Amino acid sequence: MRRLLLRFSGFALLPLLSALAPLLLLPIISRVGGVDGWASIATAQAIGGFGAVAVSFGWAIAGPPMIAQERTVQGQEKIYADGFHSRVIVFLAVAPVLCGLSSYMASSSHVLDAISMTLAMALAGFSPSWFCIGLGRPRLI
């Protein structure tokens, strides 16, 4: 039972910390960038978040059971490599569209900021969390 509680707390704590980071950083951005900067960054976050879901390409759902069922380390590495390669392909296809949409919706003075935020959020789709969940090892995250 203790081991189960440690796993749950480990898998819950890290996403909680990453969810708190915008609460600390976004007020600073709004103060420095003003209304236009705030709107551009918030829109870019939403677009990039959609990109992260597209990039993860279902690996967060299908990946953990595949890893948990695989008994050999080589098999687990192959599954991770397949997941990584498929996500790279999706990222390369989706990133230009996301950046174009983000630059179109951003204010003219914050286009580079919006594109950077969009790409940063979309890169979250490369998170190895699904692999660590399949292994049952939250410390790897």
HELIX and SHEET records of a PDB file:
HELIX    1   1 ARG A    2  SER A   56  1                                  55    
HELIX    2   2 TRP A   59  GLN A   69  1                                  11    
HELIX    3   3 VAL A   73  MET A  105  1                                  33    
HELIX    4   4 SER A  108  HIS A  110  5                                   3    
HELIX    5   5 VAL A  111  ALA A  122  1                                  12    
HELIX    6   6 LEU A  123  PHE A  126  5                                   4    
HELIX    7   7 SER A  129  LEU A  135  1                                   7    
HELIX    8   8 PRO A  138  LEU A  140  5                                   3    
END                                                                             
